[in-house]
Structure formats: structure tokens, C-alpha cells
Amino acid sequence: MRYAKLAKILSVRRILQGISPAIPGLIATVLYSLATLIQIRSLSQRSDLPLRLIDSIAVPALIAHALATWLLLVTPTGIDLGIWGIANLVAFVMVIFVMIMRLTLPVHSLLLFLFPLCVVSVLAALFANTGLAPRTDLPGRLITHILTSIAAYSILMMAAFQSIMLATQERYLRVKHRFSLGRFLPPLETMESLLFRMLWTGFAILTVAIASGFLFLDNMFDQRIVHHTVLSSASWLVYVALLGGHYLFGWRGASASRWTLIAFTLLLLGYFGSKFVVEILLER
């Protein structure tokens, strides 16, 4: 019985390895693009978002995206941890988070950012090659660090998008001017509450990710990753200041949005900026 299950797993793996990631990847990009156009059309016509129609497109897009992401990361020669593959994985995780959160929270407006981001990330993962050799030696502690980092980046990027919408909504409400996206957004208090839920959750996971890096990685201050360590730590400190200021002094609104974007920019530069320099600029 055990051998039969093992044979099935191996046969499924062989089938998957025989599929080109370009097929599900291009299917996902077409579906994401279609969902984006539907959202833009609803915005331009000031009509309600057809959420059921968007869901019916997003679900098969996610399935195709999941398959493409797996095929791009898990190669016959090892795990590909290149910048474009990881960026594509972060985009996929974000969409999964938002689609699940949508069941109980009004976060559907984030999909207006995420669907186009998925299109770009899938195409980059498919056609932009850094030449980085796949890894065959991935100890469990390194996998833990990678997974927590990806979860933290995903949630904090969602918070960054949320902060942009919050700042825009607040600005238009202050001048008493209507804007197209406003009809799709929940009240300002709800938007702000969602932002700080994302920030607290993302900050907690980021803390675990940074701590696991110091605990599990051999040298966090190695010359090739020291900028990653410094910028990520600086981002963590900005998040501490922001969340502390919100809790102690009631920081909110435009100030909270501005500091959220500063913190996330540091985090983005710390990981993807450093990977871009190491894998693309230096390698060339």
C-alpha cells in the first residue's frame, strides 16, 4: 500500500515536470488581465464591482498561477530562489491571502493592485532569467527563514497598498471630492482598522523572520548580504516606531500611511534590492 502511494506521487511529479511553466503561466496572466479590465471598466462606469464574475475568473487564475509557480521554483536540478521566482511567489501568496480575507473582511479593493502585479511577476518569472543556479542544499532552518520572510513581505506589501488607498481616500474626503475608487472602499475607520491589522500581523511575522535569520544563518553580516540585514533591521525599527506611535499617541491617517510606505520601501530595498544587485548587476 505504501509503495502504491509512493508510485502515484512519483508519477504525478513526472507528469508535472513534463509541463512547461509557460502554459499555466500565460493562462494565469490572461485571466488576471481580464479580471483587471473588468475592475477598471466598473471604475470608469461608476458601477458596482461584479464580485462573483471576478471570483469566477480569479479562482482558475490562482490554480494556473499555483502550478506555474511550483514548476518555476521546483526544478529537476533543485529549488530556484532567484529574484523573479521569489517575487512571483510573493505575488501569489498575496492574492491567496486577500482571497481568503475577502470571506470575512472588505479587502477586495486590494485586488486592483494585485492582479496587475501578478501579471508582471508571472511574466518576469517566465522570461527573465538571472542565471542563478538552483539550490539543492536547503536545510529545514533555512526553509523556515524563507517561508516566514515571504509571509512577512506579502502581508506588509498588502499593508503598503492599503496605506496608499487610505491616504487617497482621506485626501478626497478632506476636500469633499468624489473619486471613482471611493464607492468600492469601506468607511475610512474600517480602512484604517484593516491597515493596522495587516501591520501588526506582518510586523509579528517579520520579527520571527529576522530572528530566524540571526539564529539559523551562518553570518548575517557577510559582505554579500550585509545591506539586506541593515535595511531589513531599519525597516523593523520604523515599524516599531509606527506601531508604538499609533498605540501610545494615536498616530493615524496620512502620517501612518507615510511611515508605512517608508518602512516597506526599506524592506523592499533590503530584500529585492539586494537580490537585484547581487544576481543581476554584479553577476553581469
C-alpha positions as CSV (number, residue, x, y, z in Angstrom):
1,M,0.0,0.0,0.0
2,R,2.8,2.4,0.9
3,Y,4.7,1.6,-2.3
4,A,1.5,2.2,-4.3
5,K,1.1,5.7,-2.8
6,L,4.8,6.4,-3.5
7,A,4.4,5.3,-7.1
8,K,1.4,7.7,-7.5
9,I,3.3,10.6,-6.1
10,L,6.3,9.9,-8.4
11,S,4.0,9.6,-11.4
12,V,2.3,12.9,-10.6
13,R,5.7,14.5,-10.2
14,R,6.9,13.2,-13.6
15,I,3.7,14.5,-15.2
16,L,4.1,17.9,-13.7
17,Q,7.8,18.1,-14.7
18,G,6.7,17.4,-18.3
19,I,4.6,20.5,-18.3
20,S,6.1,23.8,-19.4
21,P,5.5,26.5,-16.8
22,A,4.8,28.9,-19.7
23,I,1.4,27.2,-20.3
24,P,-0.2,27.7,-16.9
25,G,1.8,31.0,-16.5
26,L,0.3,32.5,-19.7
27,I,-3.2,31.2,-18.8
28,A,-2.9,33.0,-15.4
29,T,-1.7,36.2,-16.9
30,V,-4.6,36.3,-19.4
31,L,-7.1,35.6,-16.6
32,Y,-5.6,38.2,-14.3
33,S,-5.6,40.8,-17.1
34,L,-9.3,40.0,-17.8
35,A,-10.2,40.5,-14.1
36,T,-8.2,43.7,-14.1
37,L,-10.0,45.1,-17.1
38,I,-13.4,44.2,-15.5
39,Q,-12.4,46.2,-12.4
40,I,-11.2,49.2,-14.5
41,R,-14.4,49.1,-16.5
42,S,-16.5,49.2,-13.3
43,L,-14.5,52.1,-12.0
44,S,-14.8,54.1,-15.2
45,Q,-18.6,53.4,-15.4
46,R,-19.0,54.1,-11.7
47,S,-20.9,50.8,-11.4
48,D,-20.8,48.1,-8.7
49,L,-18.0,45.6,-8.9
50,P,-19.2,42.2,-10.3
51,L,-17.5,40.3,-7.5
52,R,-18.9,36.9,-8.5
53,L,-17.7,37.3,-12.0
54,I,-14.3,38.4,-10.7
55,D,-14.1,35.4,-8.4
56,S,-15.0,33.1,-11.2
57,I,-12.0,34.4,-13.1
58,A,-9.7,34.7,-10.2
59,V,-10.0,31.1,-8.9
60,P,-8.9,29.4,-12.2
61,A,-6.2,32.1,-12.5
62,L,-4.9,31.2,-9.0
63,I,-4.9,27.5,-9.9
64,A,-2.9,28.2,-13.0
65,H,-0.6,30.6,-11.1
66,A,0.0,28.0,-8.4
67,L,1.0,25.4,-11.0
68,A,3.3,27.8,-12.8
69,T,4.9,28.9,-9.5
70,W,5.6,25.3,-8.5
71,L,7.1,24.4,-11.8
72,L,9.3,27.6,-11.8
73,L,10.6,27.1,-8.3
74,V,10.9,23.3,-8.1
75,T,13.1,22.4,-11.0
76,P,14.6,19.0,-11.8
77,T,18.0,20.3,-10.7
78,G,16.9,21.9,-7.4
79,I,15.0,24.9,-5.9
80,D,15.2,28.1,-7.9
81,L,15.5,31.0,-5.4
82,G,16.2,33.7,-8.0
83,I,14.7,37.2,-7.6
84,W,12.0,36.8,-10.2
85,G,10.8,33.4,-8.9
86,I,10.6,34.7,-5.4
87,A,8.8,37.9,-6.5
88,N,6.3,35.7,-8.3
89,L,5.8,33.6,-5.2
90,V,5.2,36.7,-3.0
91,A,2.6,38.0,-5.5
92,F,0.9,34.6,-5.5
93,V,0.8,34.5,-1.6
94,M,-0.6,38.0,-1.5
95,V,-3.5,37.1,-3.8
96,I,-4.2,33.9,-1.8
97,F,-4.2,36.0,1.4
98,V,-6.6,38.6,0.0
99,M,-9.0,36.0,-1.5
100,I,-9.2,34.2,1.9
101,M,-9.5,37.5,3.8
102,R,-12.3,38.6,1.5
103,L,-14.5,35.9,3.0
104,T,-14.8,38.0,6.2
105,L,-13.2,41.4,5.6
106,P,-13.8,44.1,2.9
107,V,-10.4,43.9,1.2
108,H,-11.5,43.3,-2.4
109,S,-10.1,46.7,-3.4
110,L,-6.6,45.4,-3.0
111,L,-7.2,43.1,-6.0
112,L,-7.0,46.2,-8.2
113,F,-3.3,46.4,-7.3
114,L,-2.6,42.6,-7.0
115,F,-3.9,41.3,-10.3
116,P,-1.7,43.6,-12.4
117,L,1.2,42.8,-10.1
118,C,0.6,39.1,-10.7
119,V,0.7,39.6,-14.4
120,V,4.1,41.4,-14.2
121,S,5.5,38.9,-11.7
122,V,4.5,35.8,-13.7
123,L,5.9,37.2,-17.0
124,A,9.1,38.2,-15.3
125,A,9.5,34.7,-13.7
126,L,8.8,33.1,-17.1
127,F,11.0,35.2,-19.3
128,A,13.6,37.0,-17.2
129,N,16.5,34.7,-16.3
130,T,19.2,35.7,-13.8
131,G,21.3,32.6,-14.4
132,L,21.3,31.8,-10.6
133,A,21.9,28.1,-10.1
134,P,19.1,26.2,-8.3
135,R,19.8,25.2,-4.7
136,T,20.0,21.5,-3.8
137,D,21.0,22.0,-0.2
138,L,18.2,23.6,1.7
139,P,18.2,22.7,5.4
140,G,15.0,22.9,7.3
141,R,16.1,26.0,9.3
142,L,16.7,27.9,6.0
143,I,13.3,26.9,4.6
144,T,11.7,28.2,7.9
145,H,13.5,31.6,7.4
146,I,12.5,31.8,3.7
147,L,8.8,31.0,4.4
148,T,8.4,33.4,7.2
149,S,10.2,36.1,5.2
150,I,7.8,35.6,2.2
151,A,4.8,35.7,4.5
152,A,6.0,38.9,6.1
153,Y,6.8,40.6,2.8
154,S,3.4,39.6,1.4
155,I,1.4,40.9,4.3
156,L,3.4,44.1,4.6
157,M,3.1,44.8,0.9
158,M,-0.6,44.4,1.3
159,A,-0.4,47.0,4.1
160,A,1.5,49.3,1.8
161,F,-1.2,49.1,-0.9
162,Q,-3.8,49.6,1.8
163,S,-2.0,52.7,3.1
164,I,-2.0,54.2,-0.4
165,M,-5.8,53.7,-0.7
166,L,-6.3,55.1,2.8
167,A,-4.3,58.2,2.1
168,T,-6.1,58.7,-1.2
169,Q,-9.5,58.2,0.4
170,E,-8.7,60.6,3.3
171,R,-7.4,63.3,0.9
172,Y,-10.5,63.2,-1.3
173,L,-12.8,63.2,1.8
174,R,-11.0,66.2,3.2
175,V,-11.6,68.3,0.0
176,K,-15.1,66.8,-0.3
177,H,-14.5,65.5,-3.8
178,R,-15.7,62.2,-5.1
179,F,-13.4,59.7,-6.8
180,S,-14.1,56.5,-8.7
181,L,-12.5,54.1,-6.3
182,G,-14.3,55.7,-3.3
183,R,-17.5,53.8,-4.0
184,F,-15.7,50.4,-3.7
185,L,-14.0,51.3,-0.4
186,P,-15.4,50.7,3.1
187,P,-15.6,53.7,5.5
188,L,-12.4,55.4,6.5
189,E,-12.4,54.0,10.0
190,T,-12.7,50.4,8.6
191,M,-9.8,51.1,6.1
192,E,-7.6,52.3,8.9
193,S,-8.5,49.3,11.1
194,L,-7.6,46.9,8.3
195,L,-4.3,48.7,7.8
196,F,-3.2,48.3,11.4
197,R,-4.4,44.6,11.5
198,M,-2.1,44.0,8.5
199,L,0.7,46.0,10.1
200,W,0.6,44.1,13.4
201,T,0.4,40.7,11.7
202,G,3.1,41.5,9.2
203,F,5.3,43.0,11.9
204,A,5.0,39.9,14.1
205,I,6.0,37.6,11.2
206,L,8.8,39.9,10.2
207,T,10.2,39.8,13.7
208,V,10.2,36.0,13.5
209,A,11.8,36.1,10.1
210,I,14.6,38.5,11.2
211,A,15.2,36.5,14.4
212,S,15.3,33.2,12.5
213,G,17.9,34.8,10.1
214,F,20.2,35.7,13.0
215,L,19.7,32.3,14.6
216,F,19.8,30.0,11.6
217,L,22.1,31.7,9.0
218,D,25.8,31.4,9.4
219,N,26.7,35.1,9.0
220,M,24.0,37.8,8.6
221,F,26.8,40.4,8.2
222,D,28.5,38.7,5.3
223,Q,29.6,41.2,2.6
224,R,27.0,39.9,0.1
225,I,24.0,40.2,2.5
226,V,25.0,42.9,5.0
227,H,22.9,45.6,3.2
228,H,20.0,43.2,3.4
229,T,20.5,42.8,7.2
230,V,20.9,46.6,7.7
231,L,17.9,47.7,5.6
232,S,15.6,45.0,7.0
233,S,16.6,45.9,10.5
234,A,16.0,49.6,9.8
235,S,12.6,48.7,8.3
236,W,11.8,46.8,11.5
237,L,12.7,49.8,13.6
238,V,10.4,52.1,11.6
239,Y,7.5,49.6,12.0
240,V,8.3,49.6,15.8
241,A,8.1,53.4,15.8
242,L,4.9,53.5,13.7
243,L,3.0,50.9,15.8
244,G,4.3,52.3,19.1
245,G,3.2,55.8,18.0
246,H,-0.2,54.5,17.0
247,Y,-0.7,52.7,20.3
248,L,0.7,55.4,22.5
249,F,-0.1,58.7,20.7
250,G,-2.9,57.7,18.3
251,W,-0.9,58.2,15.1
252,R,-3.2,57.6,12.1
253,G,-4.3,58.8,8.7
254,A,-1.8,60.4,6.4
255,S,1.1,60.1,8.9
256,A,0.5,56.4,9.4
257,S,0.3,55.9,5.6
258,R,3.5,57.8,5.0
259,W,5.5,55.8,7.7
260,T,4.1,52.6,6.4
261,L,5.4,53.3,2.9
262,I,8.8,54.4,4.3
263,A,9.1,51.1,6.3
264,F,8.1,49.0,3.4
265,T,10.4,50.7,1.0
266,L,13.3,49.9,3.3
267,L,12.2,46.3,3.5
268,L,11.8,46.1,-0.3
269,L,15.2,47.5,-0.9
270,G,16.6,45.2,1.8
271,Y,15.5,42.0,0.1
272,F,14.6,42.6,-3.5
273,G,17.0,45.5,-3.9
274,S,19.9,43.4,-2.6
275,K,19.0,40.4,-4.7
276,F,18.8,42.6,-7.8
277,V,22.3,44.0,-7.2
278,V,23.8,40.6,-6.4
279,E,22.0,38.5,-9.0
280,I,21.8,40.9,-11.9
281,L,24.1,43.8,-11.6
282,L,27.1,42.1,-10.0
283,E,26.7,38.8,-12.0
284,R,26.8,40.8,-15.2
